[in-house]
Amino acid sequence: MEPFLVIFTLISYLVGSFPTGVVLTKLSGGADIRREGSGNIGATNVTRVAGKKLGALTLAGDLLKGFLPVFIGGQLLQPAVSLMELRFAVCLFGLAAFLGHLYPVYLKFKGGKGVATACGVFLCLEPAVIPIELLLFVAVAAIWRYVSIASLAAAAAMPFALMGLSYIKVVSLPALLLSIVTAVFIFVRHRDNIRRLLRGTEDKIGAPG
């Protein structure tokens, strides 16, 4: 298992590193998204700068970057390892993909904030928790009109949502630990947004790019 684990973890990181927003905006003839709007490579900035269609495609691509390594890696490993080993391995693949988005080798390790990619990871690991997270995200965004607050709320709530879900079904400990790790990284990557929120200068939903 060990050679496969190392190789597929690296593959997961490289998949997560794929800069969806940068590639799509360049292919569409637009400017480098890293030099437009907030400078972030994620779907929110792509939507503000390049429109809803490219924003939606960026979101889908970033989700897939998290989902596919976990799904494919799990399918390849499942016949050969124990359940505990499988749970650990797929969470490792998910973490690698998530970190790839945050610190992509293709962009000199300057990436995005990881919300969509983390969502893709947990969509594969614990799909039952995604509707809860989505409802929370939408509710917070509708009330406060800030994508950043909605993203932070969803990230912070993920470990608690998984713990609540554990009363209904088995939730793996590696998945719970991964939710804590991803939440911490998401908060760190949103530090500039948090500063702008405290200053009252953060863009609301619908604000021009």
C-alpha positions in Angstrom: 0.0 0.0 0.0 2.8 2.4 0.9 4.2 3.1 -2.6 0.7 3.6 -4.0 -0.2 5.9 -1.0 2.9 8.1 -1.7 2.3 8.2 -5.5 -1.4 8.9 -5.4 -1.0 11.5 -2.7 1.4 13.4 -5.0 -1.0 12.9 -7.9 -3.8 14.3 -5.7 -1.7 17.4 -4.9 -1.0 18.0 -8.6 -4.7 17.6 -9.4 -5.6 20.1 -6.7 -2.9 22.4 -8.0 -4.6 22.8 -11.3 -5.5 26.6 -11.5 -9.0 26.3 -12.9 -9.9 30.0 -12.7 -6.6 31.1 -14.2 -6.8 28.7 -17.1 -10.5 29.4 -17.9 -10.1 33.2 -17.9 -7.0 33.0 -20.1 -8.7 30.6 -22.5 -11.7 33.0 -22.8 -9.3 35.7 -23.8 -9.5 37.6 -20.5 -6.7 39.0 -18.4 -4.8 37.1 -15.7 -7.4 36.7 -12.9 -4.6 37.1 -10.4 -4.2 40.7 -11.5 -8.0 41.5 -11.5 -10.5 42.2 -8.8 -9.4 40.8 -5.5 -6.6 38.8 -7.2 -8.0 35.5 -5.9 -8.2 32.6 -8.3 -11.5 31.2 -7.0 -15.1 31.3 -8.4 -16.1 34.4 -6.5 -13.5 36.6 -8.1 -13.9 35.0 -11.5 -17.6 35.7 -11.4 -17.1 39.3 -10.5 -14.4 39.8 -13.1 -15.3 37.5 -16.0 -19.0 36.7 -15.5 -21.3 34.1 -14.1 -20.6 31.4 -16.7 -16.9 31.3 -16.1 -17.5 31.6 -12.4 -19.8 28.6 -12.4 -17.2 26.6 -14.5 -14.5 27.6 -12.0 -16.6 26.4 -9.1 -17.3 23.1 -10.8 -13.7 22.6 -11.6 -12.5 23.4 -8.1 -15.1 21.0 -6.7 -13.9 18.2 -9.0 -10.3 18.8 -7.9 -11.4 17.8 -4.4 -13.8 15.1 -5.4 -11.9 13.1 -8.0 -8.7 12.2 -6.1 -10.8 11.0 -3.1 -13.2 9.0 -5.3 -10.6 7.5 -7.7 -8.1 6.8 -4.9 -10.8 5.1 -2.8 -11.9 2.9 -5.7 -8.4 1.8 -6.5 -7.6 1.0 -2.9 -10.9 -0.5 -1.7 -10.3 -4.1 -2.6 -6.9 -4.3 -1.1 -7.0 -2.6 2.3 -8.9 -2.6 5.6 -11.7 -0.1 6.2 -9.6 1.9 8.6 -6.7 2.1 6.2 -9.1 3.1 3.4 -10.6 5.9 5.5 -7.1 7.2 6.4 -5.9 7.0 2.8 -8.8 8.8 1.2 -8.6 11.6 3.7 -4.9 11.9 2.9 -5.7 12.2 -0.8 -8.3 14.9 0.0 -5.9 16.8 2.2 -3.3 16.7 -0.6 -5.8 18.0 -3.2 -7.0 20.8 -0.8 -3.4 21.9 -0.1 -2.7 21.7 -3.9 -5.4 24.4 -4.4 -4.0 26.5 -1.6 -0.4 26.1 -2.6 -0.3 25.1 -6.3 3.1 24.2 -7.7 2.0 25.7 -11.1 1.5 29.2 -9.6 4.6 29.3 -7.4 2.5 28.1 -4.4 0.2 31.1 -4.5 -3.3 29.7 -4.7 -6.9 30.1 -3.6 -8.8 29.8 -0.4 -9.9 26.2 -0.7 -13.6 26.4 0.1 -14.9 24.8 -3.1 -12.1 22.2 -3.2 -12.8 21.2 0.5 -16.5 20.9 -0.4 -15.6 18.5 -3.2 -13.5 16.4 -0.8 -16.4 16.1 1.7 -18.9 15.6 -1.1 -17.1 12.3 -1.7 -16.1 11.5 2.0 -19.4 12.4 3.7 -22.0 13.5 1.1 -24.8 13.6 3.7 -23.2 16.6 5.4 -23.2 18.7 2.2 -26.9 19.7 2.2 -26.5 21.0 5.8 -23.4 23.0 4.8 -25.1 24.4 1.7 -28.1 25.5 3.6 -25.9 27.3 6.1 -23.9 28.9 3.4 -27.0 30.2 1.6 -28.6 31.4 4.7 -25.6 33.3 6.0 -24.9 34.8 2.5 -28.6 35.9 2.2 -28.6 37.5 5.6 -25.2 39.3 5.6 -24.5 39.4 1.9 -20.8 38.5 2.2 -19.4 35.4 0.5 -16.5 35.4 2.9 -18.7 35.3 6.0 -20.7 32.4 4.5 -17.5 30.5 3.6 -16.1 31.0 7.1 -19.4 29.9 8.7 -19.6 26.8 6.6 -15.9 25.9 7.3 -16.3 26.4 11.1 -19.5 24.4 11.1 -18.2 21.4 9.2 -16.7 19.6 12.3 -19.8 20.1 14.3 -22.0 19.0 11.4 -20.0 15.8 11.1 -20.2 15.2 14.9 -24.0 15.7 14.7 -24.2 13.3 11.7 -22.3 10.7 13.7 -25.5 10.2 15.8 -27.2 8.9 12.6 -24.4 7.1 10.8 -20.7 6.2 11.2 -18.4 9.2 10.6 -14.7 8.3 10.3 -12.3 10.0 12.7 -9.9 10.9 9.9 -12.7 12.7 8.2 -13.6 14.6 11.3 -9.9 15.6 11.8 -9.6 16.6 8.2 -12.6 18.9 8.6 -10.8 20.7 11.5 -7.6 21.0 9.5 -9.4 22.4 6.4 -11.3 24.9 8.6 -8.1 26.2 10.1 -6.5 26.6 6.7 -9.6 28.3 5.3 -9.6 30.8 8.1 -5.9 31.5 7.6 -6.5 32.0 3.8 -9.3 34.4 4.6 -7.3 36.6 6.9 -7.4 39.5 4.4 -11.1 39.2 4.1 -11.4 39.2 7.9 -9.4 42.4 8.1 -11.6 44.0 5.4 -14.7 42.8 7.3 -13.5 44.5 10.5 -12.7 47.7 8.6 -16.1 47.6 6.8 -14.4 47.5 3.3 -15.3 43.9 2.2 -17.3 43.7 -1.0 -20.8 42.5 -0.6 -22.5 40.0 -3.0 -23.4 41.9 -6.1 -20.7 44.5 -5.8 -18.8 45.3 -9.0 -15.4 43.6 -9.3 
